[in-house]
Amino acid sequence: MNLTQLTAFREVMKSASLSQAARNLNRSQPAVSLAIKSLEESLGLKLFQREGRQMVPVPEAHYLFDEAEEIIGRLEGITGTMQALSEARTGHLNLATMPGPASHLMPEFLSREIGPQAGGAAGITVSLATRTSPQIRQLAGSQSIDFGFGDFQEGTGNARLFDEDVIPAQCLCALPVNHPLAARDRLSLADLDGERFGVLSGGHPLTTRVTAALEAAGAQCPQVVQCQFFVPLLHFVAAGQCLSLVDPLTAVTEAAIHKGPPRVVFRPLIEPIAYSYAIYTPVHRPLSRLAERFRAGWRAQVCDHLRELGAGG
């Protein structure tokens, strides 16, 4: 017994006619007749009686029909699922991102990609974890995620365990909308002398670089606010309590979350301070086509944002 025989048998059961079954299957009538004959021979059982042009099933044929429906239905379901997987329309994504993009940009991207406007991909499920960049590198190294997005730090990679797709960028200065420096298109570090600053806490490498760059420019900037990530700092900036040097995606997040009149403006620096991102992908966990599509789409979106801001590396 094989699938060709079962398919022909099922169609004859439905149509009660060899000629109609042949038309439905887009096959010749002799081919369908031969499939039924070989099925009967393999079972040692006649399945139909001829009454004129009609094929009348024997009682045993009804049992086989139920089984054939289930078998063929399951195969059709598997075929559909595998086709959807190959076309990246179904599957599960296990992702991690640092807190800033997790607050809006990454969920917005994922929601758009799996929504009806992205092709009705109702079979896609997502697990999105919010982690620090060191934790994301650990997750990628332990092969626990499909990919992760975080900031890039030199000397933290492990080529044996995960790949780093680096996306270069540059910091922007966040100022209250009514700050005198907001009237300028670009700022030098010396312009920031005497301004109070909000920075990342916990000895973040960027805070170290910003502090060193300001000191080298002769700018004395007392640090009055520390936060774990950038988005909360903008509340203090908007209130006029400090300025901050932030990553470009924070500027995109601010514009997306606050739709009214801007409360914070962002200006590029004449002396650029690098802030690069990275997409971390496990080496020993091959990506599904779905994960490849989402990783490429996310990278393209990040690069588009950087290009629009003029903040690419």
LUMTI-157033 format. One record per residue (C-alpha): x, y, z; residue in three letters. Coordinates in steps of 0.1 Angstrom, whole numbers, plus 5000, padded with zeros to 4 digits. Last residue first. Example, Ala and Ser with C-alpha at 12.3 -4.5 7.8 and 13.67 -1.06 7.14 Angstrom:
! residues 2
513749895071SER/512349555078ALA/
***
This chain:
! residues 313
529555495122GLY/525955585114GLY/524355885132ALA/522956075102GLY/519556045119LEU/517855895089GLU/520855675082ARG/520855545118LEU/517155465116HIS/517655285083ASP/520555085097CYS/518354965127VAL/515554865103GLN/517854675080ALA/519354485110ARG/515854395122TRP/514854265088GLY/517954055084ALA/517453905119ARG/513753845112PHE/514453665079ARG/517253455093GLU/515053355123ALA/512353245099LEU/514753055077ARG/515852875109SER/519252965123LEU/521752695130PRO/522652675167ARG/526352605171HIS/527652955163VAL/525053145183PRO/524153485168THR/524853825185TYR/523654135166ILE/525854415176ALA/525554785183TYR/528255055182SER/528455375203TYR/531255585190ALA/531855945203ILE/532156185175PRO/533956525179GLU/531556755161ILE/528756595180LEU/525256525167PRO/522156695183ARG/519156545198PHE/516056735210VAL/513856665240VAL/510356765248ARG/509156735212PRO/505556845206PRO/503256545207GLY/503956195196LYS/506056095225HIS/506755715223ILE/508055705187ALA/510156025189ALA/511755905222GLU/512455555208THR/514155705177VAL/516355925200ALA/517155615221THR/518055435189LEU/520855695184PRO/522755615216ASP/522855875243VAL/525056165255LEU/523056335283SER/521956675294LEU/520656745329CYS/517856875351GLN/515957055324GLY/512756845330ALA/513156695295ALA/516656575304VAL/515456415336PHE/512756225318HIS/515256145291LEU/517455955316LEU/514755685318PRO/515355595281VAL/519055565284PHE/519755255305PHE/520755155340GLN/520355515352CYS/522655775368GLN/521756135374VAL/523956425387VAL/527256375368GLN/529156705370PRO/530256825336CYS/533657005334GLN/534557035298ALA/538257075290GLY/537956875258ALA/540056595272ALA/537756595303GLU/534756555281LEU/536256275262ALA/537356085293ALA/533956115309THR/532256005277VAL/534555705274ARG/534055585310THR/530255635307THR/530355435275LEU/532055145293PRO/529255115318HIS/530555145354GLY/527255045369GLY/525355355359SER/524655515325LEU/524955885325VAL/522956205332GLY/524956525330PHE/525056875345ARG/526357135320GLU/529457345330GLY/531357275298ASP/529057125272LEU/530157355244ASP/533657215248ALA/532256875236LEU/531357045203SER/527757065193LEU/525957045159ARG/522857205145ASP/522657475171ARG/519457615185ALA/519257335211ALA/522357485228LEU/520157745245PRO/517957475261HIS/514257505253ASN/513857155238VAL/515756995267PRO/518956845254LEU/520156495243ALA/523556485227CYS/523956215201LEU/526255915202CYS/527655755170GLN/526955425153ALA/528655115139PRO/526554805134ILE/528654495144VAL/527454145135ASP/529053945163GLU/529153565159ASP/528853325188PHE/530553035205LEU/533952975190ARG/534253345179ALA/534053455216ASN/533553835217GLY/534054065247THR/537354225235GLY/535754535220GLU/532254615233GLN/529154615211PHE/525754715224ASP/522954465224GLY/520754255201PHE/520253885204GLY/519853585181PHE/518253245180ASP/518653215217ILE/520052955242SER/523252865223GLN/525252915256SER/527453175239GLY/524353355226ALA/522853365261LEU/526153485276GLN/526453755250ARG/522853865258ILE/523853875295GLN/526754105288PRO/524354325268SER/521854355296THR/518654145292ARG/515054185281THR/513753855268ALA/511453815237LEU/509753485231SER/507953485198VAL/505353255181THR/504753255143ILE/501953035130GLY/499553335124ALA/501853455096ALA/499053645078GLY/501353785052GLY/503154075069ALA/500054295070GLN/498354025091PRO/500954075119GLY/504153875124ILE/506454145110GLU/504554435125ARG/504554285159SER/508254205157LEU/509254555147PHE/507054715174GLU/508354475200PRO/511954565190MET/511454945188LEU/509454995220HIS/510754925255SER/512954635243ALA/515054865222PRO/516355035254GLY/516454735277PRO/518954515257MET/517554255234THR/516853875236ALA/515253645211LEU/513653305209ASN/511653285177LEU/509153005169HIS/507952885135GLY/505752995106THR/505953205075ARG/509653175068ALA/509053035033GLU/510752705042SER/508752685074LEU/505452755056ALA/506352485031GLN/507152245060MET/503752325077THR/501852285045GLY/503451945037THR/502951835073ILE/499251925070GLY/498951745037GLU/500551435052LEU/498151445082ARG/495151475059GLY/496451195037ILE/496750965068ILE/493451065083GLU/491451045051GLU/493050715043ALA/492050565077GLU/488450675072ASP/488450545036PHE/489850205048LEU/486950165071TYR/484450255044HIS/486250015020ALA/485549725044GLU/481749765038PRO/482149725000VAL/482350044979PRO/480050094949VAL/481950214918MET/479350364894GLN/479450334856ARG/476950034856GLY/477149884891GLU/480749784896ARG/481649654930GLN/484449814950PHE/487049724976LEU/487949374966LYS/490449224992LEU/493849064991GLY/495249395005LEU/498049424980SER/495849304952GLU/493149554961GLU/495649834961LEU/497049714928SER/493549724912LYS/492850064926ILE/496050214913ALA/495450044879LEU/492050204877SER/493450544885VAL/496150504858ALA/493550374833PRO/491350684840GLN/494250924832SER/495351164858ARG/494351524867ASN/493351404902LEU/489851534899ASN/489551424863ARG/490751074872ALA/488251054901ALA/485451164877GLN/486350884853SER/486650624880LEU/483350714895SER/481950694931ALA/483151054935SER/484351054971LYS/485250684973MET/487050714939VAL/489051014953GLU/490050824984ARG/491150524964PHE/493250734941ALA/494950904970THR/495450564988LEU/497050404958GLN/499450704952THR/500250704990LEU/501350344990ASN/500050005000MET/
***
